[in-house]
């Protein structure tokens, strides 16, 4: 069974997903087509790593930019950075995500943010979640993921640790009623 392409939506990991990398994950799905899918996690801080420290690691001064949490974007390539941001800025590798937000993965977006000429809203993450052709479609057909069609305010207006509950609330789901296992009659 194939599922409609979910680009621009959020994938919410349900209890019992069976993969510790995705327990209570909120994934902003940035690409999903016949060749596979790519998403950026937006619900878990990357330990104590903050933006100012990350900027220092890549040789960009942090003066004038608010320090914020860097997020775990996913288990794939955790040393690679991504910025989910508002669509009011575009750089050399920026992709528009279904007219809802944009995704950039090069240092030019970080430089632009620091210099005050970048996007007005942004969230930095390290790593990504990736699926091969048909893999996400198969996972969507089994217990584990819920697709939530909501706007970018989930990324930019809700604190990271509150995004899982808020995404479920927006989908009309009470997380207290979710179970990690299903019963059989």
C-alpha positions in Angstrom: 0.0 0.0 0.0 1.4 3.4 -0.9 0.7 6.5 1.1 0.4 10.1 -0.3 3.6 12.0 -0.2 3.9 13.7 3.2 6.3 16.5 2.5 5.6 19.5 4.7 3.9 17.5 7.4 5.2 16.2 10.8 5.7 12.6 11.7 5.0 11.9 15.3 6.5 8.7 16.8 3.8 6.8 18.8 4.6 4.8 22.0 6.1 1.5 21.2 7.6 2.5 17.9 10.4 0.0 18.7 13.4 2.2 17.8 15.0 4.2 20.6 16.2 6.8 18.0 12.6 7.8 17.6 11.0 7.6 21.0 8.6 10.6 21.2 10.2 12.0 18.0 8.7 14.9 16.1 10.1 14.9 12.5 9.5 17.8 10.1 9.3 15.9 6.8 11.2 17.9 4.2 11.3 15.5 1.2 9.2 12.4 0.4 8.9 10.9 -3.0 9.4 7.6 -4.9 13.1 7.7 -4.1 12.8 8.0 -0.3 12.2 10.5 2.4 14.2 13.0 4.5 13.1 14.7 7.7 14.6 16.8 10.5 13.9 16.0 14.1 12.6 19.1 16.0 11.7 17.7 19.4 14.9 16.9 21.2 17.8 19.1 22.2 21.3 17.8 21.2 22.5 17.4 24.8 23.7 20.7 26.2 24.9 22.0 22.8 23.8 25.6 22.1 24.0 27.7 19.0 26.8 29.9 20.2 29.1 26.9 20.8 28.2 25.4 17.4 29.0 28.7 15.7 32.3 28.8 17.4 33.1 25.2 16.2 32.6 26.3 12.6 34.4 29.6 12.9 31.4 32.0 12.9 31.2 34.7 15.5 28.0 34.6 17.6 27.7 38.3 18.4 24.2 39.7 17.9 22.4 36.4 17.6 20.3 34.8 20.3 21.7 31.7 21.8 19.3 28.7 21.4 19.3 25.0 21.7 20.6 22.9 18.8 18.4 19.9 18.2 18.9 16.2 17.3 17.9 16.2 13.6 18.1 12.5 13.4 20.4 9.5 13.7 21.9 9.9 10.3 25.1 12.0 9.9 24.9 13.7 13.3 27.9 15.9 12.4 26.0 17.5 9.6 24.0 20.6 10.3 20.6 21.8 8.9 18.5 24.9 9.5 14.7 24.8 9.2 13.7 28.4 8.6 11.0 30.8 7.4 10.7 31.2 3.6 11.8 34.9 3.7 15.4 33.9 2.9 17.0 31.6 0.4 20.6 30.5 -0.1 22.5 28.3 -2.5 21.1 25.0 -1.3 17.7 26.1 0.2 14.7 24.0 -0.6 11.1 25.2 -0.1 9.2 22.6 1.8 5.6 22.5 0.5 5.3 26.3 0.9 5.4 25.9 4.7 9.1 26.4 5.7 12.5 26.1 4.1 15.5 23.9 4.7 19.2 24.9 4.3 22.2 22.8 4.9 25.2 25.0 4.3 27.1 27.6 6.4 25.7 30.5 4.4 22.4 30.4 6.3 24.2 30.6 9.7 26.4 33.5 8.5 23.3 35.3 7.2 21.5 34.8 10.6 24.5 36.1 12.5 24.8 39.1 10.2 21.1 40.0 10.6 20.3 39.3 6.9 19.0 35.8 7.3 15.6 34.3 7.8 13.4 35.8 10.5 12.6 32.5 12.1 14.9 29.5 12.3 15.8 26.3 14.1 19.2 24.5 13.9 19.6 20.8 14.1 22.4 18.2 13.6 21.7 15.0 11.7 18.6 13.9 9.8 16.2 11.0 9.6 16.2 9.3 6.2 14.3 6.5 4.6 15.0 4.5 1.4 12.5 4.2 -1.4 9.3 2.8 -0.1 10.6 2.4 3.5 8.6 5.2 5.1 5.5 4.1 3.2 5.9 0.7 4.7 6.4 2.1 8.2 3.3 4.3 7.8 1.3 1.1 7.2 2.3 -0.3 10.5 2.0 1.0 14.1 4.5 3.6 15.0 4.0 6.9 13.1 1.2 9.4 13.0 1.3 12.1 10.2 0.2 15.5 11.4 -0.7 18.2 8.8 -0.1 21.4 10.7 1.9 24.6 10.0 5.4 25.7 10.7 4.3 27.3 14.0 5.0 23.9 15.6 8.7 24.5 14.8 9.0 28.2 15.5 6.4 28.9 18.3 6.4 25.8 20.5 9.4 24.9 22.8 11.2 21.8 21.5 10.3 19.6 24.5 6.6 20.5 24.1 6.3 19.7 20.4 5.4 16.1 20.8 2.4 16.8 23.0 1.4 19.8 21.0 1.6 17.9 17.7 -0.7 15.2 19.1 -3.0 17.9 20.5 -3.3 19.5 17.1 -4.1 16.1 15.6 -6.9 15.7 18.2 -5.0 12.9 20.0 -4.8 12.7 23.8 -1.3 11.2 24.5 -2.6 9.8 27.8 -4.8 7.4 25.8 -2.0 6.0 23.7 -0.7 2.5 24.5 2.6 0.9 23.4 0.9 -2.4 22.6 -2.4 -3.4 21.0 -4.8 -6.0 22.4 -6.3 -9.0 20.7 -9.7 -10.3 21.1 
